Amino acid sequence: MMRAKKSTIADLKKELLSDYSVLNNKRVCKLISGNKTLFPALVRMLSDNDTKLVKRAAWVFGTLVKEYPEMMQPQLDLLLHLISQGGHVSVRRNVLRGLQFISIPEKYIVRVIDICFDFLNQHEEPPAVKAFSVTVLSNISCEYPEVKNELRAWFDRQAEGSSKAVIKRMEKAGLI
């Protein structure tokens, strides 16, 4: 009986770059979920110089952490560094998407709050990044109610220029 070949980082990179489709996204997610040692490599690819690789890795990351949010926990320090340093919008969007699904450890709470409010205060930040920031802050406010007041105050100042996505997230959180 032949044993299945264990996937490598090179295999992961090759798969990410081979095809831009939902089917390939699912295939790469399955590859990583079957070999969780590949997840840190995927996270490192989020800071690669190849924009095509970064965008595809971010899409897979967002899909994967929705199903396996616990995979993010050991990578939080690097992920927060990546999104706070700018980089491609797909990385910010998908890391924030993942943060919605986890309980953020106390040692990262202040950092996450600062990052999310920074995104909310940047006019050029895309609506999806702001909407995910609202949800992450709303989730944090369950444990830290003062965040809810800050979020309401931010919205009161920004309501007129807010996107429909942000307004919907604020409504869903019961903040407006």
N, C-alpha and C positions, 0 to 999 in steps of 0.2 A: 504494500500500500504506500503510495507516494504522499509525502507530507506537503501541505500547501506552502508555497514560498512566502516568507515573511516580508512584508512591504518595507521599503526603506524610504528615507527622506528624498532620495533621487526619484523614486517611484511616485511619491506624493507630488513633487514639483512637476514631473512629467504629466501626471494626470490633470493637475490644475491647469496646465497650459495647453492640454490637448484639445479641449472642446469647451465652449461657453454655452452650456445648456443646463436645464433643470435636471435632466437625466445624469449628466456628468457630475453635477453638484451632489446629487443623491449618492452616486457611486463613490465619490471622494469622502463623503460623510460616513458611508459604510466602511470604507477602508480605514478611516481614523477611529471609528467606534470599535472596530475589531482589533485595533492595535493602538491603544491609548498613548503609547510612547511617541506617536507621531504628532499628538496635539501640541506639545511645546514647539515642535518644528514649524507647525502651521502658524503659531503665534509669532515666531521669529520672522516668518515670511511676510507678516503684516508691515514690517519695516524695510523690506527689500527695495532696492533701487529700480527694479522692474515694475512699472506701474500696472502692467497687465497682470502680473503675478499677484501683486498686492490686492487689486480689485477682486480677483477670483478667490484668493485666500480669505478675504474679508467676507465674501458672500457665503463661502463654506462655513466659516467661523460662525456667522450669524445663524445659519441653519442648524449647525451642530449644537450650539449652546442653548438653543431653544429646547432641544430634546435632552441634552446632557449638561445642564447648567453647572453642575458640580465640577466639571472639568476646568472652569474658569478660576476657581479658588486659588490653586497653586500658582497661577500665572498673573494674579491681580496686580502685583507691583509693576511688572513689565507692561501690562495692558494699560494701566493708568498713566504710566510714563508715555506710552505711545500716543494716547489721545490728547494728552496735555501738551505735546510737542508739535501739534499741527498734523502734518501728514495728510494722506488722502482722506477725503470725506467718508468714503465707504468704511474705513477703519473706525472712525469716530462713531458713525451711525451703528455699525454692527457690534462694537464693544458696548455702547450704551444699551442697545437692544438686549444684549446678554445680561447687563447689570440689572435689568428689570426682573430677571428670573432668580436672582440669588439674594441671600441674606448677606449684606456687606459686613465684613468683620469690623469691629469697633475701631481698630487701628487705622482703617481707611476711610472712615465716615467723613471726617472734616475735609480730607483731600477730594473725595467724590463730590461733596456738596460744593466746594470751591470750583471744581472743574465744570459741574453742571451749570452753576450760575454764570461762570465765564462764558459758556456757550450761549446761554440765554441772553446775555448782554452784548453779544457780537451780532451786529446787524446783518453781516454777510453770511452768517451760519445758516445752512439749509433748514427748512421747516422740520424735516424728519429728525435731525440732530436735536433741535429744540424740543420737539414733541417727546422724544425718548428721555431727554433731560428732565422734563416735567414729570414724567412717570417715575423715574428713578428718585427724584426729590420727594414726590408724593409717597412713595414706598418708605423712604427713610423717615418721613414725618410721622409714620405710625409709631415709631419708637422715640422720635425726637420732635414733639409737636411744634416747637418754635420754628422749625423749617417751614411748616405750613403757613405761618404768618409771614415769613420772608417771601415765600412763593406768591402769596396773595398780594403783598406789597409790590413785588416785581410786576405782576400782571396788571395791577392798577396803573402803573406807570407806562406799561407797554401795550395795553389792550388794543388800542387803535391800530397799531401796526402788526398785531399778531396774526399768524396764519391760521387757517381753519383747523389744521392738525393740532396746533397748540391749544386753541380754544376748546376743541373736542377733548383733549387730554385733561385740561383744567376742569371741564364739566364732569368728566368721568371720575375724576378724583374728588368731586364735591367741593371744589375750591371756588367756583363761580356759580 
